[in-house]
Amino acid sequence: MGKFKIRANGATALSSFILGSMLSTSMAFAQENTVEDTGFTLEEITVTARKMEEKLLNAPVAVTAISGMALEERDMTDISAVADIAPNVNFSFGGTSSGSGSAAVVYIRGVGQNDFTPVTDPGVGIYVDGVYMARTVGSVLDIVDLASIEIVRGPQGTLFGRNTIGGAISLTTRDPGDEFSGRMRATGGEDNRVELFGSFDVPMSDSFRASFTGLYKSRDGYVERVQTGEMLGDDDVLGGRAKFVWDASEDLTIKLSVDASRERTGSAPEVSTSIGPDFQPSGAPTFVGFYNLNIFGNGPADCAGGGSLSDPTCANNQYALSPYETAETGPSHNDIDQWGLSLTADWSATDSFSVKTITAYRELDAFFSRSSDGTPFMIFQTTDDYTAEQFTQEIQFNGTSLDDRLNWVAGAFYMKETASDIGLIEAIIAPAFPRYIGAKTDNKNFAVFAEATYDLSDRLHATGGLRYTDETKKFDPVAHIIGRDDPYVPAGEDALDFSEVTWRGTLAYDVSDEVSTYFNVSKGFKSGGFDQRLTQPVTRVGDDQLPTFAPEKVTAYEFGLKAELPDQGLRLALAAFYSDYTNIQVSANPPGQINTVTVNAAEGSIKGIEAEFTWVPTPELFIQGALGYQDAKYTTLDANKGIPLTLDDELIRTPEFSWNLGASYRVDLGENGSLTPRVDWVYKSEIQFEPVNNPLVASDAYHNINMALAYADQDEKWRLTFGVNNLTNETYMIAGDSNATIGYALSVFSRPRNWYVSAEFAF
């Protein structure tokens, strides 16, 4: 979405993006640099976070812009890597009880969503070429042919589409060039890692050009199923994209993009950090306790504690093995097929008025499963059959007044989505299991929006924006115990309607040509919905019989300062923010229930500061870094919602401190090319993964260091890179899920230290 100028000794730019998993400041500023014959330099960066092109320095929004090359230099292979660059961003995978390694879970400034079902919407919107990705499943996109990523913090309820209450991650694919060219890359490494990538630009006439991109990724897993020898955490992705650009006239450009991908892996590399306890404090047995009491032995003492840890027929912590071993033997699948197309038309009607339309259609077909108990026994396991189709249409009008003092954008957005998530739950307790549980959904969203910036003087600028959203969600439950004639929740479609006005107001002041400040206030909302996992009978007589949850809202206040000092080779961005967070949608397990529910359980406040910088002290040295601090807490709780939150519980996926620091040093070898070592260091403080905080699925503070050494020939056509990720072999948690009723705590840990070698050729 941003416009970048990247030069590498005159060679073709080596940065682009493929939808790998699907085909695929706050203050911030861009992690961007250029490499000239003489070394590193800073260049002006243009972003479109407000749906119009403007210098990053003068954009009064919290946005981080990252080029594709900056990500590739660090071996960042999917978009979750943005959490290691931008402050106060947490991006991992899984979602509550999904078991899929491709279900995106994104939090920005403490706001997001940790459930994957189609009845809950992401709190951070992911966009590809302006197209909203409605479902989190399949949204951990691979990076290989990317022009740029923009990470916009805080509510984006004015110009962006659905439910961007926490922020937006906007990806822009690279347009084909005017000359025949290409780039190929092969990567090999530890765990039998193999990645093959190719992208080719093919001009077909003076006005029509195309690009074709393909990607293959394969890597062994790093968590062993000790009972079967299988490995979890593997990669197996095949994807491709074709993009066509037609300059129909000097004023009209039409772009068509078609993509597809296929992913076939095992379930997420979860391991047990605790199995049991056999009984909850209330005395109600867990599923694990039921197994131990009824399947083996004459009572709970036979398999609970003490010497039972040496009895292989007992389900307990003897099977909580290590961060890289699991005793589970149940189903393990993560099969995802996606395809989509988008058609974009840009028409410059006059020098001061333009129109843009984006029409898109996407399909997703996923099948994933997990063994939730972490033991060799069949105590509890789930399988999801998940499909989704979406159609979106957006039209944007951009204009400038004759005196250039007023810039505005207005438009409309429409989305229709149908989705189905039918889960099969198998458990040791009979006759309540096995059962099907899930839903079919039909969602519609319509919005109109407008935002305008007026120059009160040469240095003082005021912005105001509004968006009206109207949304309808239809829900048809599936709740059926296998072997019984009738569903325990009768099928039939219910509907909810939501409408909301969101807004933004900004005052920006240019202190000088090199320093700008801004203050903005914005409001965002995320619509409500139905609870999908219905485990108890529901008598459907009249309206409002099915459990629902209401929209959540955020009002955010932010002050920012940006500076760009080319003489000193420095770019800096600072911000302080405060968010008033109401009607928080909490997805958690009520005591005594196996199912995750979403309820409006709390209100909260989030305040923090962020800083980012890029510094080029000499043409040979490039340094960049970021710091984030968040003070996030619940201020009011609703005890009637059945979730035992306390004011001492921390918001999930919201570390108090995070920082990163990276440096590259270019050694000019003259006619022999150049050598560039690079090091990146990331730190995050403690992270909670369960709303009702559970230390068994909480990450301790950790450091992660990656290093790489790259050689490029004099013309920058060949590039060879050797790198090591997780250099110090740190073991840290990246996702977690627990359920006291079933009796498990499962976590996903980082991949151990691993090396890779990558060879690239551009022509």
N, C-alpha and C positions, 0 to 999 in steps of 0.2 A: 504494500500500500504506500510505502514511502518511495521517494525518488532518490536514487543514489547515483553518485558519480564515482566509479571505481576504475582505476587504471593499474595495470600490472605490466610495466615495461612495454606498453603498446600491444600486448596480447589481448586476445578476446577475453572478456570478463568471464571468470570461472564460476559464477554463482547462479544457481537456478533451483527450481523446486518441483518435486513430484508428490502427488498425494499418495504416499507410500502405503500407509495403512488403509487408506481407502482407495487409492490408485496405486497415497503417501507414504518536579516529580514527586504527590508522589513526585515528581520532579524528574523526570528522567530525561535522558538524552540518548543520542545514538551511540551504539558501540560500533563506530565506523572509522575506517582509515583508508588511505590509499598508499600504494607502493610505487614510487617513481624510480627512475634510474638512480637517483641519489638517496633513496630511502623513504621513510614514512613521512606523510604529510596529512594535515587535516583538510577536509573540504567541506563546503557548505552542504547541509543536508536539508532536503525538502520532505515534508510529511503531509499526509492527507487525513490525519486523525479527525479533522472537522469537515471532511468531505469536500475540501478545497485545498489546493496546493499552497503551502506557506512554509517559510523557513522555520526550522525547529526552534531556533532562538526566539521567534516571535509567536509561537503557538502557545496560547495561554491554557494549556491542558497538560495533564500528567501523562506523558507518553515517552516510552522508550522505543527507539527504532534500531533494529539490528539487521545487518546485511547478511545475505546467504553466505558470503565468503567468511565473515567473522565466525559463523557457526561451524562451517566446515573445517576451518583451521583448528578448531578445538575438538574435532571428532564428535560433535554433537549431532546425533543421528535422528532424533525426533524432537518435536516441539516442546516436550517436557523440559528440555534443556534451558528454556527461558527462565526457569526458576533459579538457575545458577548464574544468571546475568542481571536480571532486574530485581531490585529489592522488594521485600514484602510480597513476593509471589511464591505460592506453593503449588506445584504441578506434579501429580503422581498418577497412579492408575488403580483400578480395582473397583472402587465404590463399595458400598455396604453389601457384602455377601454376594458379589457377582462372580468372583473367581476368574474374571477376564483380565488379561494383561493389556487390553486395548480400550478399556473404559476410562476416559479421562476424568480426573477429579482435580478441579482447579479452584484455588482460593486466592483472591487478591485483597489485601488489607482486611483479612478476617472474614470475607464474604464469599460464599460459593455454594456448593451442594455436593454431598457425599453419597447420594443414592443414584443408581443407574437406570431405574425403571422409567418407562415412557410417561408416567403420570407426574414425575418430578422434573423440573427444568433446571438446566445449569444456571448458576449464578454469575458465571463469567462466560460471555458469548465468544465462540470461536467462529471466525469468518474466513473464507477462502475466496479471494477475488470479489469480495463484497457479498458472498453467499453465506447465509447463516447455517451453521451445523446444528440442527435441532437436538440430536441425540448425542450423549456422551460416549456411548458404545461406538468404537471405531474412530474416535477423535484424537487418539494419540498419534498424530500424523508424522510420517517420516519426512526428513529434510534432505532433498537432493537437488532440486532444481528451483530454488527459491530466490526471488529477487529481494524480498525484505519481509520482516515481521515488525508490526507495531503493537506494543503492549500499552493499552490505555487504562489508567487506573481510576478507580472511583466510578460512581454511577454514570452510565452513558445512556440515559433515558431520553435524550433529545434526538440525536442523529442516527443511532444504531437501532437494530431491530429488537427482537424479543428479549426481555428478561436479562439485560446486561446490567444488573444491579451492582455487581462487584467490579466490573470492568469488561474489557474486550481484548481479545487477541486476534489481530487481523493479519492474514497472510496474503501476499501477492505473488503470483507466479510470474516467471520471466516471460516477456514477449519475445517472439522469434526476431532475429536480426535481419538486416537487409542483404547480407552476403551468406553464401554457403559456408557453414562452419560447424564445428562440433566439439564435443568433449567426452572423453571416456575415462572411467576410473575403475580400478580393481583394488580391493582391500582384502587382506588376509590377516588372521591373527589367532590368538588363543581361543580355545574352545571350538576349534574348527570353523572359525569365522570366515565367511566368504561373502563379499558384496561386489556386485557388478552393476555399473551404472553407465548409461550412454544417453547423450542428448545431441540432437542434430537440428540445425536451422536450415531450411530449404526455401529460398525465395523462388516463387513460381512465376512472378511477373514484377513489374515495377510497383504494383499496388497490392500484390497478394503474396503473403509469405506464411510459412508454417514451421512448427517445431514438433519433433517427435522424441519422446523421452521414455526410457525403460529402466526398471530397477529390479534387481533380485537380491534378497538378503537371506542368509542362512547362518545360524550359529547354534551350537549345542547349549543346552541349559546348564545351570550351575547349582541347582538343588536336586539332590538324589533322592528318589523314592527307594529306600533301602530294601523294601520287601520285593520290589519288581525289577530294580535296576534302571527304571526310566529316569529321565532328567527333565526337570521343570525350569521354566525361564528361557526357553529356546526362542529362536527367530526363524520364521519361514514365510517370506513375503515375496509376492510377484505382482508388479504393478506397472502401469503405463499411462501415458497421457499424450494427447495430440492437441495442439493449439494452433488456430488459424486466425490471421489478422488480415483484414481487407480494408484498405484505404479507399473507400468508395468514392470519395471526393476530397478536396482540401479541407472540408468542414465535417466530414462524416467518417468515422472509423468503427468497424464492426469486428468483434472478437467472438470466436466460438471455441470452447474448450470441452473436450470429452476425456473422461478418465475412468479407469477401472482398476480394481486390485483384488487379490486373493491372499488370505492369511490362513495358515494351518499350523497351529502350535498346541502345546499342552496348556493346562490351566496355569494361572498365575503361580509363581514360585513361593507359595505360602508354606510356613512351617509352624509347628505348635510351640508356643511359649508357655502353655499350661493346658493340661487336660483334667477336667474336674472343676471344682471339687465335687465329691459324690452327692453332697446335699447343699442346698442353698440355706442361708440363715433362717429362712421362713420354714424350713423343714420339707419343702416340696422337692422331690428328687429331680436332678437333672437327667437328660437323656443318657449321659454317660453313667450316672448313678443307677438308673433303671437297668441298663445293660449289666452292670456288675452285680446287681441284686437279683436279677431274674434269669440271667443266662448261665452264669457260673456261680458255684458256691451256694451256701445256705444263708448268707446274710451279707450285709455291707462290709463287715469286718474282714471277710475273706479277700476282698480286693481293694480295700481302702487303707493306704498308708502302710508303714512298717514293712514287714517282710513281703507284702504283696508286690512290692516293686520288682521282685525277682520272679514273679509268676507271669509268664507270657500270656496267660488267658485273661488277665485283668487289663482294663482300660484305665490308665492313670499316667502319671508323669514319667513313667519309664519310657513312654513313647514321645516325650518332648525331648528331642534328640540334640539338635544344634541349629545354628542359623542356616546351615546348608544341607540338612538332612531331614527327611520326613518319613514317618511310618505309614502314611496313608496309602490305600490301595483302591480307592473308589474311582469313578470316572474322571477323566482329565481331557478336556477339549477346549479349544478356543478357535473356532472356525468362523471367519468373517469374509463375506463377499460384498463388495460395494461397487457401484458405478454411478456416474452422474454426468450431466452436461450443463453448460451455462452459455448464454448468449448475451453479450454486452454491446450496446451501441452508444457511442459518444458523438453528439452533434453540436458543433459550435455555430449556433444560429447567427450570432453577431460577435463582435469583439467583446461585448459585455454581457452576453447571455448564452447559456449552453444547457443542453438536456442530456441526461444519461439514463438508460434503462438497463436493468439486470434481470434476466429471466432464467430460472434454473429449476432443474428437476434432479432428485437423488433417490436412490434405492439402497437399502441395507438389508442383508440377510445374515444373521448370526446364530451360532449354536455354541454354547459354552456350558461347562459343568465344573463342579468342584467337590472334593471330599472334605466336609467341614469338620469332622471329628478328629482328624489327625492321627487315627489309629489304624491298625490292620483290619479292623472289624467294620462291618456295615452298621454304623450307629446313626449317622445323619449325612445325607448327600443330596445335592441339588443339580438340576439340569434346566437350562433356559433355552427355549426356542423363540428367537427375537427377530422381528421384522419391522421395517419402517420405510415409508415413502413420504417424500415432501416435495411440494411445489412452492416456489417463492417468486414474487414479482415486485420489483422496486423501481420507482421512477424518481429522479432527482432533477431539480431545476437550480442552476447556479447563476447568479447575476451580480453585476457591479454597477453602481450609479455612474452618471456621466462625469461627476467630479472625483470619482474613485474613492469617495469617503465612506461609502456604504457597500459592504459585501454581504450577500445573503445566499442561503440554500434552503430549499423547501422541497417537499415531496410526499410520497405515499408508499406504504409497504403492505403487502398481502402475503399470507402464508396459509397453506392447507397441508395438514399432516395426518396420516393414518399410521398407527403402529400397533403391534401386538407383542406381548411378552407372556408366554405360557410356560410356567415353571413346573417341573416335576420334582416333588419332594419325596424322598425315600428315607424312612427312619425305622429304628428297631421297635418302636412302640406300635402295636397293632390293637384294634383294627382302624385307627385313625389315619394310618399311612399304608401305602403310598397315596398321594393325592396330587391333583393338578391345582395350581393356584396362579392367578395372573389376571390379565385384562386385555381388552381391545379398546383402543382410544381413537378419537377423531377430533383433531384440534384445528381451529381456525383463528387467525390473528389478522386484524386490520389496524393500520395506524396512519395518521397524517402528522407531518412534522415541519417545523420551520425554525431557522436560527439566523440571526443577523448580527453583524459587527459594524458599529459606526465609529469613525474616527472623530472624537470630540476635539482633538487637536493633532498636531503632528506626532505627539508622543502618547496621548491618552486615548484609550480605545474601550468602548463598552459593548458587551455582547449579551444578547438575550435569546432564549430558545424555549420552544414548547413542543410537546408531543402528546397527542391523544391516542390512546390504545384501547381497542375493543377486542375482547378475546372470548371465545366459546370453547369449552372443553367437554367432550362427550366421553362417557365411560361405560363399558359393558363388562362386568366382572366374570371371571372364570374361577369357580371354587367347587371342586368335585372330588370326593373320596372315591378312589377306584374300587369297583366292586359294589358300589351302591347305585341305585337307580337314579336318584335325583340329586342335583347339586344342593349343597347346604346354603348357598346364597343364590337365589334364582337369577338367571340371566335376564338381561334387559338393560336398555340404554338409559342412563341418567345424564344430565347436563348441568354445567355451571357457566355463568357469564360473569366476566370481569371487565371493568372499564376504569381507566385511570388517566390523569393528566400529570405528566412529569415535566420538569423544567430545569433550566440552567441560567444563571446570571453571572457575568464575569466583568471585572474591571481590570484592565491591563495598562501598565505604564512602562514606556521605554526610557530607562534612566539615561542611556546613551545608545550609540549604534552597536555597542558590544554587550550591554547589560539590559535585561528586561525583568519586570516583576508582574505578578498577577494575583488576584484574589477571586475565587469563584465559589459559588454555592450551587449545589445541584441536588436533584431528587431523582431516585430511581425506584422501581418496584419490580417484583417477580411474582407472577400470578400464582394463585392457589391451585388446588386440584383435589383428586380423590385418593384415598388410601388404597393401594393395589393389593396388598397381602392380607386377605381376609381369611382368618383361621377359625372364626366362630360363626355360627349361623346368624343370618340377618333376615328378619321378617320385613319384606319390602311392601309396605302398605302406605301409599301416599308418597309425598316428596321428602327429601332430606333424610332418608333412612340409611344411606351409606355414609361411612365416615369420610369427612372432608377436612381440608385445611385451607386457611385464608391466605391472601397475598402478604408478602413481607415487604418492608419499605426501608429505605436508607435516605437520610438527608445528610449531605457531606459538605464540609467547609474546608477550603484549602488555600494556603498561601504559598506561592512559589517564586523562586528567583533563578534566572538562567543567565549564564555569561559565556561568551565566545570570544576568546582573546587570541587571535591568530598569531600575533607577534610573539606571544609566549607559548604558542602551541598548546593552549589549554581550552577545554570545554568543560563547563561545570553546571550542575543543576542541583538545586536544593528545594525541599518542600516540607511543610508541616501541615497535618490534616487532622480533622476530627469528624467522626461519623456517628450519627444518632441512628441506631439500628433497632427497628421495631417489628413486632410480630414474627420473630425469627422462626423459620421453618427448621425444626430439629428432627433429623432422621435417626431413630434409636430404638432399642428394644425395651419395652416396658417389663418390669419384673414379672416373672412367671409366664411370659409369652415368648414363643420362638420367632415371631415375625417382627420385622422392622416396620415401624409406623412413622409417619411424618406429621408432626403437630406443631402448632404455634405456641411454643413453650416458654418464650422468654423475650425480654428486651435487653439491649446492650449498648455499650459505647466503645468506640475504637479510636484511639488517637496515636499519632506517631510522627516520625520524621524520616526523611530519606535524603540521601546524597549520592550523586554519581559524578564521575569525572573521566575525561580522557586527556592524557598529557603526552606530548611528543617533545621532550626536552632537546633531543638531537634527531637528525634524520635517521639514525640507526636504531633508536630506542622508542618503543611504543608502550605506554602503560595505561591501564584502565581499571576502574574499580567502582564499587557501589556499597553503600551501607544502609540498612533498614532497621528501624526500631518500631515496635508495635506494643501498645498497652491496650489489650482487648479484654473486656470483662462483661459478664452478665450483670445487669443492674436491677432487673425485676424478673421474677419467676412466676409461672402459672402452675400451682400445685395440682390443679384439677386435670391436667393433661396426661397424668400417669407416668411421666418421665421423672425419675428421681434426681434431677439436676440440683446442684447447690450453687451458691454464689462463689464458692471456692473453685468450682470447675472452670477450666480454661477453655476458650474457644478452640475448636479443632483446627489443625493444619495452619496454625498461626504462631510461629515462633516469635519470641520477644525480640531477639537479635538475629540478624543475618548480614553477612558481608561477603564480597568476593573481590579478588585482586588478580589481575593478569598482566603479563609483560612479555613482549617479544623484542628480540635484538637481532638486527639484520647485519650479517657479515658479508661485505661485498668481495667476491672472489674474482672480480674483473671478468675476463673472457670465460672463466670457468663457472660463472653463474653467481649464486648467493646461497648462504646458509643461514637459517633463521631458527634458533631455539625459542621455545615458548613454554611458560609455566602458568598454571591457573590454580588458584587456591580459593576454596569455598568453605564458609563456616555457617552453621545454623545452630541455634540454641534448641532447647528441648521442645519437642512437638508432640501434642496429643492427637490421637486418632479416633477416640471414642468421645461422644458428647458427655456422657457420664464417665469422667476420666478413669481410665484403667491403666495402672502402671505396667501391666503385662503387655500392653500394646501402645506404649509411648516411647518415642525415640529420645535417647539421651543426646546431649549436644555433641556435635561431631565436626571434624575437619576432613576435607577431601582435596587431594592434590593430583592434578593431571599434568603431564609433561609431554612435549613433542619436539622433534627436530626435523626441519623441512629443508630439502635441497631443491633449488630450481635452477634450470639452465639460464643462460644469459638472455634468451628471448622469452623466458617464462612460458614456454610451450610444454616442457616436461617438469613434473614436480614429484618428488619422492619424499614421503613422510614416514618417520618411525615415531611411535608414541606409546606411552604407558598411562592407562587410566587407573585411578585409585592407587597411586604410587605407594602409599604407606600401608596398603592393605587394610584400610579401615572397615570395620563391620558396623553399619548403621542401618536403622530401620527406615524404609521408605513408604510403608503402608501397613495398616493394622486393622483387625476386626475381631470382636469378641461377642460371645453370647452366653450369659450366665445360665439361662434356662437349658440350653443344649449342653453346655459345659465345655466350651472351648475358648482359647485365645490364639489367634493366628496372626502371623506377621510376615512381611516380605522384607528381606534385607538386601543390602547393596551387593552387586556382583563383586567378587574379590578382584585383587589386582590383575590386570590383563593387558597384554601388549597387542599392537597391531602395526602393520606396514601397508601403506597406501601408495599407489602409483597412478598419476594422472597425466593425460596427454590432451592438449587442446590444439585445434588447427582452424 
